Amino acid sequence: MVDIILINPPIKLSQWELKLGSKLPPLGLASLAGYVRDKGISVKILDASNLGLDIDSVLDFIKIESPAYVGITATTNMITFAAQLADEIKKQFPHIITIIGGPHISALPEETIERFPSFDIGVYGEGEKTLFEIINRGKIDNTIHGIVFRDNGIVIKNPPREYIENLDDLPFPAYDLLPNFPDFYRPTPNNYSCLPVAPVISSRGCPYSCTFCTQGVFGHRLRAFSIDYLISLIKYLQDKFKIKEICFYDDIFLLNKKKLYEFIEKIEKNKLDLVWSCEGRVDQFEEQMLIDMKKAGCWQISFGVESGSQKVLDYFNKKISVEQISKTIISVQKAKMRSRAYLIIGSPPETLQTLEETKKLILNAPFSDIHISFFTLMPGSAAYQSLIGTTHFEDYKKINQYLIYYIPPNLSHEILTDFMNDLYKSFYLHPKRLFRYLFMLFNRHKTIHLLMSGVGFIKLTFSREKTKVL
């Protein structure tokens, strides 16, 4: 018997995700679990999504563990699946208190509780302290900040909880509660160099305001773990799980150059045998900085490039230029590191000309890898707010970067899908990249994973069956 089970809910994956997707651990749940466990709350994590479990299997697990609370996390495209799970929990275990957290409830707190009655409590924003307070107090009222709930059928939203100022006060995420960590999890083959690999979040909040992004959970103000905390966390992951590689998944890992050099210095001082990758913006780099990162074990940087059109970049409020993108990617190549570009196609200002500008940039700049998503109106984003009046949102499962439901003027579903497939083929079938991927087959960590992803890529990009418009 445990106090609470934290669940990544069962979902039906799209064909894209099944063929080309990665298995990344739910770090949000691991952080929540680590915090409440440190406070004396008994907790387990059930990663039903990555384990491929159905609702019946989840219910069997709940029956065995007999928790007082079940906490479910959900992004927007997962919220309906989370609600279906909560429905069944309420039918079989009406005494269990169901709590919903994650990006969707943080963007639409009142609407979510009104729409899905099987959720007893919604936790919006940063959840560690709120979750502990719910369980520790054992009752819900208007004094618990950061929650939304019903009182005699009326939806009540309490004031937001203040963000945790000193992130070092948080215990390490409960990686040990994840199923067969780290062997069960891994990114896509082109996003790690060796195994075992672990994801790490080094900061919370983002000071930028990209049109497509929602920041309802951690807000706009940047807060970061200290370098000493990160070094201790890395040592823990190496000692307990034999981790050889770290993937930093926060968007602005490189914003503070002073802390970056402190990190590099302490890697050397502690003699850490470590390779790592990170994500960053193209306006954060200098050539010497990239060279120093390479020496410290960094082998790849992923960039939110989004588009090769300045018109689209300005709509996204990226505050970067196409020239900056090209210059930085050339510098990354000179430093003998790999670069990965995240692209978004199909936004409101997209035209045939802007698509061609994106294609020109991607095929001419020395990118190592690309990842293409369709423009997605995420609740809480500026784009969502401006277009909500013209778009139908009855089925949240359709709000997914792998599916098309918004088509900009003068374009079509066929144009967008053809462009995506053609750009993937033009990029990855280039002899230089084909040779590199063939060489990667000799990496014992990647061979099977790479072959499976390769088959999925071929079936997807050469299939005549197009992604359905929604």
Buried (B, 14 or more C-beta within 10 A) or exposed (E): EBBBBBBBBBBEEBBBBEBBBBEBBBBBBBBBBBBBBBBEBBBBBBBBBBBEBEBEBBBEBBEEBEBBBBBBBBBBBBBBBBBBBBBBBBEEBEEBBBBBBBBBBBBBBBBBBEEBEBBBBBBBBBBBBBBBBBBEEEEBEEEBBBBBBBEEEEBBBBEBBEBBEEBEEBBBBBBBBBBEBBEEBBBBBBBBBBBBBBBBBBBBBBEBBBBBBBBBBBBEEBBBBBBEBBBBBBBBBBEEBEBBBBBBBBBBBBBBEEBBBBBBEBBEEEEBEBBBBBBBBBEBBEBEBBBBBBEBBBBBBBBBBBBBBBBBBBBBBBEBBBEBBBBBBBBBBEBEBBBBBBBBBBBBBBBEEBBEBBBEBBBEBEBBBBBBBBBBBBBBBBBBEEBEEEEEBEEBBBBBBBBBBBBBEEBEBEBBBEBBBEBBBEBBEEEEBEEBBEEBBEBEBBEEBBEEBBEBBEEBBEEEEBBEBB
